[in-house]
Amino acid sequence: MKKYLIYSGVVVVFCLITIGAFSFLNGQVNHSDDEGSLNFVLSGESEYWELSHYKIEIKPQELLAGQGELKFKHGHEYDETDYFYYTVIANVNGNTETLASSSIHMKDGEKIGIDEFVMGENHVGGFFYNEEGEYVTEEDIWQIYIIMEWHDSNGEMVYDQMLLYQSNV
């Protein structure tokens, strides 16, 4: 009986540590402050990219998004392109809302390195409401994800998507 209790305790502690480590490594830090502001610091990984420390602050009258670091994981294959685009999207109660987007188009055969990007900050004025016309809450946000597209070394368009946040609701 004593061994069973010790074993059960070890299993419970291991599960709690695993859940805590997953939450920490996934970078999903979100909370609502006294002013009704939602804050996220997100990280994620996809087939081609790693994103770390992407910040989103949703205030009642303003949206701030950016300052993350996006790293290309296939730099050994190629590390530059003539075209790169990304968009960060939130699924708010089943509706798609663009939080941020940016693109780079090079001309005359010029290329830009894609091994690492520091994402700028985007400011958007007060449009973020839920279905009832109230300010968005954490429960209203079902998912946040980023879509990237770029030309590979052969000029072919490549697409990738990364889930940054998934609601538990």
C-alpha positions as a Python dict, from the first residue, in 0.01 Angstrom:
ca = {
    (1, 'M'): (0, 0, 0),
    (2, 'K'): (284, 239, 89),
    (3, 'K'): (456, 171, -245),
    (4, 'Y'): (129, 236, -429),
    (5, 'L'): (87, 577, -259),
    (6, 'I'): (446, 674, -337),
    (7, 'Y'): (404, 561, -699),
    (8, 'S'): (76, 757, -730),
    (9, 'G'): (242, 1065, -586),
    (10, 'V'): (531, 1039, -834),
    (11, 'V'): (286, 1003, -1125),
    (12, 'V'): (86, 1309, -1014),
    (13, 'V'): (401, 1521, -971),
    (14, 'F'): (533, 1407, -1311),
    (15, 'C'): (201, 1501, -1478),
    (16, 'L'): (202, 1845, -1316),
    (17, 'I'): (564, 1907, -1422),
    (18, 'T'): (486, 1791, -1779),
    (19, 'I'): (182, 2019, -1807),
    (20, 'G'): (379, 2312, -1665),
    (21, 'A'): (673, 2252, -1898),
    (22, 'F'): (443, 2226, -2203),
    (23, 'S'): (273, 2553, -2113),
    (24, 'F'): (608, 2725, -2059),
    (25, 'L'): (769, 2591, -2378),
    (26, 'N'): (463, 2673, -2586),
    (27, 'G'): (496, 3032, -2465),
    (28, 'Q'): (127, 3089, -2414),
    (29, 'V'): (121, 3361, -2154),
    (30, 'N'): (-208, 3540, -2156),
    (31, 'H'): (-395, 3742, -1901),
    (32, 'S'): (-635, 4025, -1871),
    (33, 'D'): (-538, 4330, -1670),
    (34, 'D'): (-753, 4583, -1484),
    (35, 'E'): (-795, 4803, -1793),
    (36, 'G'): (-953, 4522, -1997),
    (37, 'S'): (-635, 4457, -2191),
    (38, 'L'): (-554, 4102, -2310),
    (39, 'N'): (-185, 4017, -2333),
    (40, 'F'): (-25, 3722, -2514),
    (41, 'V'): (340, 3627, -2556),
    (42, 'L'): (340, 3343, -2808),
    (43, 'S'): (590, 3100, -2951),
    (44, 'G'): (549, 2814, -3193),
    (45, 'E'): (708, 2591, -3451),
    (46, 'S'): (605, 2460, -3792),
    (47, 'E'): (773, 2256, -4062),
    (48, 'Y'): (981, 2550, -4188),
    (49, 'W'): (975, 2816, -3915),
    (50, 'E'): (1020, 2885, -3544),
    (51, 'L'): (858, 3190, -3386),
    (52, 'S'): (947, 3314, -3039),
    (53, 'H'): (824, 3594, -2813),
    (54, 'Y'): (552, 3725, -3045),
    (55, 'K'): (355, 3978, -2840),
    (56, 'I'): (-10, 4067, -2881),
    (57, 'E'): (-189, 4322, -2665),
    (58, 'I'): (-559, 4372, -2726),
    (59, 'K'): (-692, 4685, -2560),
    (60, 'P'): (-1051, 4808, -2582),
    (61, 'Q'): (-956, 5069, -2844),
    (62, 'E'): (-623, 4944, -2981),
    (63, 'L'): (-442, 4632, -3093),
    (64, 'L'): (-63, 4601, -3070),
    (65, 'A'): (110, 4300, -3228),
    (66, 'G'): (470, 4214, -3312),
    (67, 'Q'): (824, 4213, -3180),
    (68, 'G'): (865, 3837, -3232),
    (69, 'E'): (1163, 3662, -3382),
    (70, 'L'): (1092, 3437, -3681),
    (71, 'K'): (1368, 3188, -3776),
    (72, 'F'): (1384, 2978, -4093),
    (73, 'K'): (1468, 2614, -4011),
    (74, 'H'): (1587, 2510, -4360),
    (75, 'G'): (1875, 2755, -4405),
    (76, 'H'): (2100, 2468, -4510),
    (77, 'E'): (1885, 2431, -4826),
    (78, 'Y'): (1852, 2802, -4910),
    (79, 'D'): (1856, 3122, -4710),
    (80, 'E'): (1725, 3397, -4937),
    (81, 'T'): (1419, 3479, -5143),
    (82, 'D'): (1273, 3752, -5361),
    (83, 'Y'): (932, 3735, -5189),
    (84, 'F'): (813, 3681, -4830),
    (85, 'Y'): (471, 3740, -4673),
    (86, 'Y'): (316, 3665, -4336),
    (87, 'T'): (-18, 3729, -4171),
    (88, 'V'): (-119, 3670, -3810),
    (89, 'I'): (-484, 3570, -3773),
    (90, 'A'): (-717, 3526, -3477),
    (91, 'N'): (-1028, 3313, -3480),
    (92, 'V'): (-1271, 3515, -3267),
    (93, 'N'): (-1594, 3323, -3205),
    (94, 'G'): (-1560, 3161, -3549),
    (95, 'N'): (-1479, 3486, -3731),
    (96, 'T'): (-1137, 3547, -3886),
    (97, 'E'): (-962, 3869, -3779),
    (98, 'T'): (-624, 3977, -3918),
    (99, 'L'): (-398, 4099, -3637),
    (100, 'A'): (-89, 4182, -3842),
    (101, 'S'): (64, 4124, -4184),
    (102, 'S'): (371, 4224, -4378),
    (103, 'S'): (536, 4146, -4709),
    (104, 'I'): (865, 4198, -4888),
    (105, 'H'): (894, 4200, -5269),
    (106, 'M'): (1239, 4231, -5423),
    (107, 'K'): (1293, 4345, -5783),
    (108, 'D'): (1546, 4287, -6059),
    (109, 'G'): (1671, 3954, -5927),
    (110, 'E'): (1763, 4093, -5586),
    (111, 'K'): (1706, 3870, -5283),
    (112, 'I'): (1662, 3912, -4911),
    (113, 'G'): (1794, 3676, -4643),
    (114, 'I'): (1521, 3474, -4474),
    (115, 'D'): (1723, 3300, -4206),
    (116, 'E'): (1587, 3532, -3935),
    (117, 'F'): (1335, 3816, -3909),
    (118, 'V'): (1262, 4045, -3619),
    (119, 'M'): (898, 4131, -3666),
    (120, 'G'): (799, 4495, -3634),
    (121, 'E'): (512, 4619, -3423),
    (122, 'N'): (167, 4676, -3576),
    (123, 'H'): (-87, 4918, -3430),
    (124, 'V'): (-454, 4888, -3523),
    (125, 'G'): (-733, 5114, -3395),
    (126, 'G'): (-1039, 4989, -3202),
    (127, 'F'): (-1224, 4728, -3405),
    (128, 'F'): (-1190, 4423, -3186),
    (129, 'Y'): (-1540, 4338, -3061),
    (130, 'N'): (-1719, 4009, -3000),
    (131, 'E'): (-2058, 3904, -3140),
    (132, 'E'): (-2244, 4096, -2868),
    (133, 'G'): (-2062, 4419, -2958),
    (134, 'E'): (-1856, 4408, -2637),
    (135, 'Y'): (-1478, 4415, -2608),
    (136, 'V'): (-1315, 4082, -2686),
    (137, 'T'): (-1236, 3861, -2387),
    (138, 'E'): (-1000, 3565, -2362),
    (139, 'E'): (-1299, 3330, -2400),
    (140, 'D'): (-1384, 3487, -2738),
    (141, 'I'): (-1044, 3401, -2890),
    (142, 'W'): (-1044, 3041, -3011),
    (143, 'Q'): (-713, 3037, -3201),
    (144, 'I'): (-424, 3255, -3309),
    (145, 'Y'): (-206, 3138, -3597),
    (146, 'I'): (40, 3271, -3852),
    (147, 'I'): (52, 3195, -4224),
    (148, 'M'): (377, 3244, -4413),
    (149, 'E'): (443, 3228, -4787),
    (150, 'W'): (764, 3278, -4982),
    (151, 'H'): (950, 3173, -5296),
    (152, 'D'): (1197, 2887, -5257),
    (153, 'S'): (1532, 2874, -5440),
    (154, 'N'): (1353, 2757, -5759),
    (155, 'G'): (1104, 3046, -5749),
    (156, 'E'): (819, 2815, -5642),
    (157, 'M'): (566, 2945, -5389),
    (158, 'V'): (586, 2772, -5050),
    (159, 'Y'): (317, 2799, -4779),
    (160, 'D'): (341, 2719, -4410),
    (161, 'Q'): (110, 2769, -4114),
    (162, 'M'): (184, 2769, -3740),
    (163, 'L'): (-67, 2749, -3455),
    (164, 'L'): (33, 2995, -3180),
    (165, 'Y'): (-264, 2975, -2944),
    (166, 'Q'): (-549, 2728, -2896),
    (167, 'S'): (-827, 2806, -2648),
    (168, 'N'): (-925, 2553, -2386),
    (169, 'V'): (-1289, 2663, -2412),
}
